[in-house]
Amino acid sequence: MSNIKSLYKHVVLLDKPKGMSSRDACKVVKDKLGAKKSGDTGTLDDNSVGLLIVCLDEATKAMPLLNRLDKEYVTTIQLHKPVEAEKLREALKFFTGGVKQIPPVRSAVARRERVREVYSIEVLGIGKNDLTLKIRCEAGFYVRKFAHDLGQRLGCGAQMIALRRVAIDCIKDSECVRMEEVDKNKIMSIEELLRRIGTKKVFVRESGLKNAKHGIGLMSYHIEGMDKEVEAGDTVAVFFNKKVVAVGKAVKGYAEFLKNKKKSKAYQYVLPDRVFNF
């Protein structure tokens, strides 16, 4: 059975099992569905579980839009010594807002200090030597490193012993499918996913499709319209007839588009980067 056409620009919302790397999970999904390639939008450690968005075939081209989405986790952290609840809650306040981290040794990025936003930390439970937290944070925040740093701040030492990703942006783990449930009826079009997460969009006229296909800048006369939220420098999805045709960088935003709409001079608005087959 050939599924390649039916998998044109789709994703699987996978509940990644424990003991499997994200790369291996993507490969298993790819092989089960007969896709040519796959990739994820945010790696989970082998022993971590939960929501993994697996992009198939053409959908991998949208990964620059998806990699930066906010994440939400539930984690259990083991404390090496008992800590009073009040002291613990005070320490957690230090880790909200902009948090400095140096990525762990086993990571895919350079080990340079960087800042990631932690929007909220909710205490779900406190035991004698452990605690369970729900953390909503910016992409690229390392919960395992946070657990270590929390232990250092408390002066008792700590380590993460369990982690589940429960959400990516507005996509919840309740929508996930288990590995054994993966089939061609459990996939989502990339257009539907981009709609769900509120991706900023630019709408191109048919006259601009040739430029889009060859990665050439889209001019004002190619543009039908765009979302009001688009600003210069944004990564945007380019749409034609409700189908995404490219991902690119906005050179000018909606305000400039509105201002220059009736001018005879042509302006460049989008530089297509990753182009879909259409």
Secondary structure, 3 states (H helix, E strand, C coil): CCCCHHHCCEEEEEEECCCCCHHHHHHHHHHHHCCCCEEECCCCCCCCEEEEEEEEHHHHHHHHHHCCCCEEEEEEEEECCCCCHHHHHHHHHHCCEEEEECCCCCCCCCCCCEEEEEEEEEEEEECCCEEEEEEEECCCCCHHHHHHHHHHHHCCCEEEEEEEEEEECCEEHHHCECHHHCCCCCCEEHHHHHHHCCCCEEEECHHHHHHHHCCCCEEHHHEEEECCCCCCCCEEEEEECCEEEEEEEECCCHHHHHHHCCCCCCCEEEEEEEECCC
